[in-house]
């Protein structure tokens, strides 16, 4: 019987391709430790993205692969998660207490971007990350209602704001500071300044991800975010409809120009299943989001159905991921969140926090 070595164990683990990373755990540098004690093997794994929903699947796959080795009697798999900061646009430095900013964008309104953004933020949280959401839609803030938050944020020092909290999410929105029915009659520069202040003057508490719900379009606000806010990656939300895809492509090109990586595309309102008879129909067309992802060589993160309950739950202040955690739509949101976070985990790390600020003094 051949001696069991680390190389043999790693070779066995390489046979399992983790579906979110789309590679094996050895190549993804997730295998941190292999301890061999006779026929007993202990494998230490560290994932760079939150994935509580599939931990058991990963552990079972690695355990099965290692225990199939001749000479191994048992295998224990220990799985941890360590989310790190990833690189942002070259001229920018990360925000304090926020490891990664993910922008959720759409080229046009009415595609369900805000609903997608809040459910993805909640899904990342359920999967095990510390998450915040910034409602960057100054003209039409919707996150206060979607998260069921009322009241105004506190300011302990008179200069900064404490984020509001709901369902373990830290949240900030202009909607917390104004009456729900008050229109924001502001010009572009005021809007972009307000966005920067909401982002920088909020005391975010040790976030792995800050999801920014962008207003639709490719105007001032989106450009400001793309040029002045340190974004690690963007998610484009579209429907299968041709006109929505046309505008989604503009959003894609904008992020490409300012060197923000696209984590992937989400197709919302993909298919409608009749609540009476169960008939499935592609009301807005079929496969447009997938085709767009293939054309641009980016990840297709997933497709969400057109379902009344998604709208009803979000409108009532309890989005689907927390209202019906076991439902099919909630599981799709969690799968999309894992795929997006895994894509981000494979990008280059940011070492900005490790470099001290150099201060030159004239003595």
C-alpha positions in Angstrom: 0.0 0.0 0.0 1.5 3.4 -1.1 2.1 6.1 1.5 -0.5 8.8 1.5 1.1 12.2 0.8 -0.2 15.8 0.6 0.4 15.7 -3.2 -1.8 12.6 -3.5 -4.5 14.2 -1.4 -4.4 17.4 -3.4 -4.5 15.4 -6.6 -7.7 13.8 -5.4 -9.3 17.1 -4.4 -8.5 18.5 -7.9 -11.0 16.1 -9.3 -13.8 18.1 -7.8 -14.7 21.3 -9.7 -16.5 23.8 -7.3 -19.4 25.1 -9.4 -19.3 28.7 -8.2 -15.5 29.1 -8.6 -15.7 27.0 -11.8 -12.3 25.5 -10.9 -10.9 23.0 -8.4 -10.2 24.1 -4.8 -6.4 23.5 -5.2 -6.1 25.9 -8.2 -8.4 28.4 -6.4 -5.9 28.3 -3.5 -8.7 27.3 -1.1 -6.8 24.2 0.3 -4.8 25.7 3.2 -4.0 22.7 5.3 -3.6 18.9 4.8 -2.7 16.9 7.9 -2.0 13.2 7.5 -2.0 10.9 10.5 -1.7 7.3 9.3 -4.9 6.6 7.5 -6.6 9.7 8.9 -6.6 12.9 6.8 -7.7 16.4 7.9 -8.2 19.0 5.2 -8.5 22.7 6.0 -10.4 24.7 3.4 -10.8 28.5 3.3 -13.3 30.0 0.8 -13.0 33.7 -0.3 -16.7 34.1 -0.7 -19.8 33.5 1.5 -21.4 30.1 0.7 -23.2 28.8 3.8 -25.9 27.2 1.6 -23.5 24.9 -0.1 -20.9 24.2 2.7 -22.2 20.7 3.2 -22.0 19.9 -0.5 -18.4 21.1 -0.7 -17.4 19.2 2.5 -19.1 16.0 1.2 -17.4 16.2 -2.2 -13.9 16.8 -0.7 -14.4 14.1 2.0 -15.6 11.6 -0.7 -12.6 12.4 -3.0 -10.1 11.9 -0.2 -11.6 8.8 1.3 -11.5 7.2 -2.1 -7.6 7.2 -1.9 -6.1 3.8 -1.2 -4.8 3.9 2.3 -7.1 6.6 3.7 -9.5 5.3 6.4 -11.2 8.6 7.2 -11.2 12.3 6.2 -12.3 15.3 8.2 -12.9 18.5 6.3 -12.8 21.9 8.1 -14.3 24.8 6.2 -13.8 28.5 6.9 -14.6 31.7 5.0 -12.3 34.7 4.7 -13.5 37.6 2.6 -10.8 40.0 1.6 -10.8 43.4 -0.2 -10.3 43.3 -3.9 -8.8 45.9 -6.3 -10.7 49.0 -7.4 -10.2 51.6 -10.1 -6.5 52.6 -10.2 -6.9 56.2 -9.1 -9.1 55.4 -6.1 -8.5 54.0 -2.6 -11.0 51.8 -0.7 -13.4 53.3 1.9 -12.8 52.7 5.6 -14.6 49.7 7.0 -15.8 48.5 3.6 -13.9 45.7 1.9 -15.8 45.5 -1.4 -18.4 47.7 -3.1 -20.7 46.0 -5.6 -22.7 48.3 -7.9 -26.1 46.9 -9.2 -27.1 48.8 -12.3 -29.5 48.7 -15.2 -29.6 50.7 -18.4 -33.3 51.5 -18.0 -36.0 51.7 -15.3 -38.7 49.1 -14.7 -36.5 46.0 -14.9 -36.6 45.3 -11.1 -33.1 46.4 -10.3 -33.9 47.7 -6.8 -35.8 44.5 -5.9 -32.8 42.5 -7.3 -30.3 44.6 -5.3 -32.0 44.3 -1.9 -32.6 40.5 -2.3 -28.9 40.0 -3.4 -27.7 42.0 -0.4 -29.9 39.9 1.9 -28.7 36.7 0.1 -25.1 37.6 0.7 -25.9 38.2 4.4 -27.7 34.9 4.7 -24.8 33.2 3.1 -22.5 34.5 5.9 -21.2 37.9 5.0 -21.5 41.3 6.7 -23.4 43.4 4.2 -24.7 47.0 3.7 -26.8 48.6 1.1 -26.6 52.2 -0.2 -29.7 53.5 -2.1 -28.1 55.7 -4.7 -31.3 56.7 -6.4 -31.7 60.2 -5.1 -34.8 61.0 -7.2 -36.7 57.8 -6.4 -35.3 56.1 -3.2 -37.1 52.8 -2.7 -34.9 50.9 -0.2 -36.5 52.4 3.0 -39.9 50.9 2.0 -38.4 47.6 0.7 -36.5 47.1 3.9 -39.4 48.2 6.1 -37.4 50.9 7.7 -38.9 54.2 9.0 -37.4 57.0 11.1 -34.2 59.0 10.6 -30.6 57.9 11.1 -28.7 59.1 14.2 -25.7 61.3 14.1 -23.5 60.9 17.2 -21.0 63.6 16.2 -23.1 66.0 14.1 -21.0 65.2 11.0 -21.5 61.6 10.2 -24.6 59.3 10.1 -25.2 55.9 11.7 -26.6 53.4 9.2 -30.1 52.1 9.7 -30.5 48.4 10.3 -33.0 45.8 8.9 -32.7 42.0 8.6 -28.9 42.2 9.5 -28.3 44.7 6.7 -26.8 48.1 7.3 -28.6 50.6 5.1 -28.4 54.2 4.0 -30.7 56.2 1.7 -31.7 59.8 1.0 -35.2 58.4 1.7 -34.3 58.3 5.4 -33.7 62.0 5.4 -36.7 63.3 3.5 -40.4 62.7 3.6 -41.5 59.8 1.3 -43.6 62.0 -0.9 -41.2 65.0 -1.1 -39.8 65.3 -4.7 -36.1 65.9 -5.1 -35.9 68.8 -7.5 -32.1 68.8 -7.8 -29.7 69.3 -10.6 -26.9 66.8 -11.4 -24.1 68.2 -9.3 -26.2 68.3 -6.2 -27.2 64.7 -6.7 -23.7 63.5 -7.2 -22.5 65.4 -4.1 -25.4 63.9 -2.1 -24.4 60.5 -3.2 -20.7 61.0 -2.2 -21.8 62.3 1.2 -24.2 59.4 1.8 -21.4 57.0 0.9 -18.4 58.6 2.8 -20.2 60.2 5.8 -22.0 56.9 6.9 -20.3 55.0 9.7 -20.4 51.6 8.0 -19.3 48.9 10.5 -16.8 46.4 9.2 -18.6 45.4 5.9 -17.5 42.6 3.6 -19.8 44.0 0.9 -21.6 47.2 0.3 -24.2 46.8 -2.4 -25.0 50.1 -4.2 -28.5 50.3 -5.8 -27.8 52.6 -8.7 -30.5 54.7 -10.4 -31.3 53.5 -13.9 -29.4 54.9 -16.9 -25.9 56.0 -17.7 -25.9 59.7 -16.6 -24.2 61.9 -14.0 -24.8 59.7 -11.0 -23.6 56.5 -12.6 -20.5 58.2 -14.0 -19.7 59.8 -10.6 -19.9 56.4 -9.0 -17.8 54.8 -11.7 -15.2 57.5 -11.5 -15.1 58.5 -7.8 -16.3 55.5 -5.9 -14.0 52.5 -5.4 -16.0 49.8 -6.9 -14.8 46.1 -6.9 -17.4 44.9 -9.4 -20.7 45.6 -11.1 -23.8 43.5 -11.7 -26.1 44.4 -14.7 -29.8 43.7 -14.3 -32.0 43.4 -17.4 -35.1 41.7 -18.7 -35.1 39.5 -21.8 -36.9 42.3 -23.7 -34.9 43.7 -26.7 -35.2 47.4 -25.6 -34.1 46.5 -22.0 -31.1 44.6 -23.4 -30.2 47.5 -25.6 -30.0 49.8 -22.6 -28.2 47.2 -20.5 -25.5 47.1 -23.1 -24.9 50.8 -22.6 -24.5 50.2 -18.8 -22.1 47.4 -19.5 -20.0 49.6 -21.9 -19.9 52.5 -19.3 -18.4 50.2 -16.6 -16.0 48.8 -19.1 -14.7 52.3 -20.0 -14.0 53.2 -16.4 -12.4 49.8 -15.8 -14.9 48.4 -13.3 -15.1 44.6 -13.7 -18.5 43.1 -14.6 -19.3 40.3 -12.2 -22.2 39.2 -14.4 -25.7 39.7 -15.7 -29.0 38.9 -14.0 -32.0 38.4 -16.2 -35.2 39.5 -14.2 -38.8 38.7 -15.2 -37.4 35.8 -17.3 -40.5 33.7 -17.4 -44.1 33.9 -16.0 -45.8 30.8 -14.5 -49.5 31.2 -14.3 -50.7 30.9 -10.7 -54.0 29.3 -11.9 -52.9 26.7 -14.4 -49.1 26.5 -14.1 -48.5 27.4 -17.8 -45.1 28.9 -18.4 -44.8 31.8 -20.8 -41.8 34.1 -21.8 -43.8 37.3 -21.8 -40.7 39.6 -22.4 -38.9 37.3 -24.8 -36.5 34.5 -24.1 -32.7 34.0 -23.3 -31.7 37.7 -24.0 -29.6 38.0 -20.8 -27.8 34.7 -21.5 -27.1 35.8 -25.0 -25.7 39.2 -23.9 -23.5 37.5 -21.4 -22.1 35.1 -24.1 -21.6 38.1 -26.5 -19.5 40.0 -24.0 -17.8 37.0 -22.4 -19.1 37.6 -18.9 -20.9 35.4 -16.4 -24.6 34.8 -16.6 -25.5 34.8 -12.9 -29.0 33.6 -13.2 -32.6 34.2 -14.2 -35.5 35.2 -12.0 -39.2 34.5 -12.7 -41.9 37.1 -13.0 -43.8 36.3 -9.8 -46.5 38.4 -8.0 -45.1 37.4 -4.6 -41.7 38.9 -5.2 -43.3 42.3 -5.8 -45.8 41.9 -2.9 -43.1 40.9 -0.4 -40.7 43.6 -1.4 -43.5 46.3 -1.4 -44.6 45.2 2.1 -41.0 45.7 3.5 -40.0 42.0 3.8 -38.2 40.9 0.6 -38.4 37.3 -0.6 -35.1 36.1 0.7 -36.3 36.8 4.3 -40.0 36.4 3.7 -39.8 33.0 2.1 -36.3 31.7 2.6 -37.1 28.2 1.3 -38.9 29.4 -1.8 -37.5 28.9 -5.3 -37.0 32.6 -6.0 -35.1 33.0 -2.6 -32.8 30.0 -3.6 -32.2 31.6 -7.0 -31.2 34.9 -5.3 -28.8 33.0 -3.0 -27.3 31.2 -6.0 -26.8 34.4 -7.9 -25.2 36.0 -4.8 -22.7 33.0 -4.4 -21.8 33.2 -8.1 -21.2 36.9 -8.0 -19.1 36.7 -4.8 -17.1 33.8 -6.1 -16.3 35.7 -9.3 -15.2 38.7 -7.2 -13.1 36.3 -5.0 -11.0 35.3 -8.0 -10.1 38.9 -8.8 -6.9 40.5 -7.6 -6.7 41.4 -3.9 -6.3 44.9 -2.7 -3.3 45.6 -0.5 -4.1 49.3 0.1 -4.9 48.7 3.8 -1.5 47.3 4.4 0.4 50.4 3.2 0.6 53.2 5.8 -0.1 56.8 4.8 3.1 58.7 4.3 3.1 62.1 5.9 6.0 64.5 5.0 6.7 67.1 7.6 8.9 70.1 7.3 10.9 70.4 10.5 
